[in-house]
Amino acid sequence: MTKKQKILTSIFILIGVAVIVFFGMRAVRSFVRIRGNGNFGKPPPAKQTDLDLIRDWMTVPYIARMYDVPPEALFKSLDLDKNTFDKDADKNYGKMSLKELNDKLYPNEEGIILAHVKASIQAMQKQEQPPQFPATPLPYVSPTTTP
């Protein structure tokens, strides 16, 4: 191998190492971002006890898994069958979010399903019977002000 070939080989090796370091650093930075520092945040860990973490975008099976309660018990407390197919949403009740269920079943009332799911899980965590779900939505009672 001549001196010229050795120099060219060394230059190509250095360029290769520089390319590897450059793309390696980009990969490390991407992995750090993906670890849960994005806008969506990390999902809560399993077997939660804090009911304030329940959001209306969650489905009943997801909540049941997160709080370690049987999904059938939650559907029963809501007086729903998870296999009921909704033609408008083109999916079963078991795959609909709490907001979708609330909008479908109680279009004029906000948060009925969410509040009942929280109450049911709280009762199940205390080893009590879940509260009975009303067949009709509860009317909103505004606080009255007295002069």
C-alpha positions as CSV (number, residue, x, y, z in Angstrom):
1,M,0.0,0.0,0.0
2,T,1.4,3.3,-1.0
3,K,1.5,6.4,1.1
4,K,-1.2,8.0,-1.0
5,Q,-3.5,5.0,-0.4
6,K,-2.9,5.1,3.3
7,I,-3.8,8.8,3.5
8,L,-7.0,8.3,1.5
9,T,-8.0,5.3,3.6
10,S,-7.5,7.3,6.8
11,I,-9.6,10.2,5.4
12,F,-12.5,7.9,4.5
13,I,-12.3,6.2,7.9
14,L,-12.5,9.6,9.6
15,I,-15.4,10.7,7.4
16,G,-17.2,7.5,8.3
17,V,-16.7,8.0,12.0
18,A,-17.9,11.6,11.8
19,V,-21.1,10.4,9.9
20,I,-21.7,7.7,12.5
21,V,-21.2,10.2,15.4
22,F,-23.5,12.8,13.7
23,F,-26.4,10.4,13.1
24,G,-25.8,8.6,16.5
25,M,-26.3,11.9,18.3
26,R,-29.5,12.6,16.3
27,A,-30.8,9.1,17.2
28,V,-30.1,9.6,20.9
29,R,-31.8,13.0,20.9
30,S,-34.9,11.5,19.3
31,F,-35.0,8.6,21.8
32,V,-34.9,11.1,24.7
33,R,-37.8,13.0,23.2
34,I,-39.9,9.9,22.7
35,R,-39.5,8.7,26.3
36,G,-42.6,10.7,27.3
37,N,-41.5,14.3,27.1
38,G,-43.9,15.0,24.2
39,N,-47.1,17.0,24.4
40,F,-49.2,13.9,25.1
41,G,-47.4,13.1,28.4
42,K,-47.1,9.6,29.9
43,P,-50.2,7.5,30.6
44,P,-50.8,6.9,34.3
45,P,-49.3,3.7,35.7
46,A,-51.5,0.7,36.2
47,K,-53.6,0.1,39.4
48,Q,-54.2,3.8,40.0
49,T,-56.1,5.1,43.0
50,D,-56.4,8.8,42.0
51,L,-59.7,9.2,40.3
52,D,-58.9,12.7,39.1
53,L,-56.7,11.2,36.4
54,I,-59.7,9.8,34.6
55,R,-60.4,11.8,31.4
56,D,-63.3,11.8,29.0
57,W,-61.1,10.6,26.1
58,M,-60.5,7.2,27.8
59,T,-62.6,4.1,27.1
60,V,-64.2,2.0,29.8
61,P,-61.9,-1.0,29.2
62,Y,-58.8,1.3,29.4
63,I,-60.0,2.7,32.7
64,A,-60.8,-0.7,34.0
65,R,-57.3,-1.9,33.2
66,M,-55.8,1.2,34.7
67,Y,-57.7,0.9,38.0
68,D,-57.7,-2.9,38.1
69,V,-61.5,-3.3,38.1
70,P,-63.4,-5.7,35.8
71,P,-64.7,-3.8,32.7
72,E,-67.9,-5.8,32.9
73,A,-68.6,-4.3,36.3
74,L,-68.2,-0.8,34.9
75,F,-70.5,-1.5,32.0
76,K,-73.0,-3.1,34.3
77,S,-72.9,0.0,36.6
78,L,-73.5,2.2,33.5
79,D,-76.4,-0.1,32.5
80,L,-74.7,-0.7,29.1
81,D,-73.7,-3.7,27.1
82,K,-70.2,-3.3,25.7
83,N,-71.1,-5.2,22.5
84,T,-74.0,-2.9,21.6
85,F,-73.1,-1.5,18.1
86,D,-73.6,2.2,17.5
87,K,-74.3,2.8,13.8
88,D,-73.6,6.6,14.0
89,A,-70.1,6.1,15.6
90,D,-69.6,2.8,13.6
91,K,-68.2,1.0,16.7
92,N,-69.2,-0.8,19.9
93,Y,-69.9,0.9,23.2
94,G,-66.7,-0.9,24.4
95,K,-64.6,1.0,22.0
96,M,-66.2,4.4,22.5
97,S,-64.6,7.0,24.8
98,L,-66.5,8.4,27.8
99,K,-67.2,11.6,25.9
100,E,-68.6,9.7,22.9
101,L,-70.8,7.6,25.2
102,N,-72.0,10.8,27.0
103,D,-72.7,12.6,23.8
104,K,-74.6,9.7,22.4
105,L,-76.7,8.9,25.5
106,Y,-76.9,12.3,27.2
107,P,-76.4,14.9,24.5
108,N,-77.7,17.8,26.7
109,E,-75.8,16.9,29.8
110,E,-72.1,17.1,30.2
111,G,-70.0,14.7,32.3
112,I,-72.7,12.3,33.4
113,I,-70.8,9.2,32.3
114,L,-67.5,10.4,33.6
115,A,-68.9,11.3,37.0
116,H,-70.6,7.9,37.3
117,V,-67.5,6.0,36.3
118,K,-65.5,7.8,39.0
119,A,-68.2,7.1,41.6
120,S,-68.3,3.4,40.6
121,I,-64.5,2.9,40.7
122,Q,-64.4,4.7,44.1
123,A,-67.1,2.3,45.4
124,M,-65.3,-0.7,44.0
125,Q,-62.0,0.4,45.6
126,K,-63.8,0.6,49.0
127,Q,-65.3,-2.8,48.3
128,E,-68.8,-1.4,48.2
129,Q,-71.6,-1.8,45.7
130,P,-71.4,0.7,42.8
131,P,-74.1,3.4,42.8
132,Q,-77.2,2.7,40.7
133,F,-77.0,4.6,37.4
134,P,-80.0,6.7,36.6
135,A,-82.0,5.7,33.6
136,T,-82.6,9.4,32.8
137,P,-80.0,12.1,33.3
138,L,-80.1,14.0,36.5
139,P,-81.4,17.6,36.0
140,Y,-79.0,20.4,36.6
141,V,-79.8,22.3,39.8
142,S,-78.2,25.7,39.8
143,P,-77.3,27.2,43.1
144,T,-79.9,29.8,44.1
145,T,-78.8,33.1,45.5
146,T,-80.8,34.7,48.2
147,P,-80.7,38.5,48.5
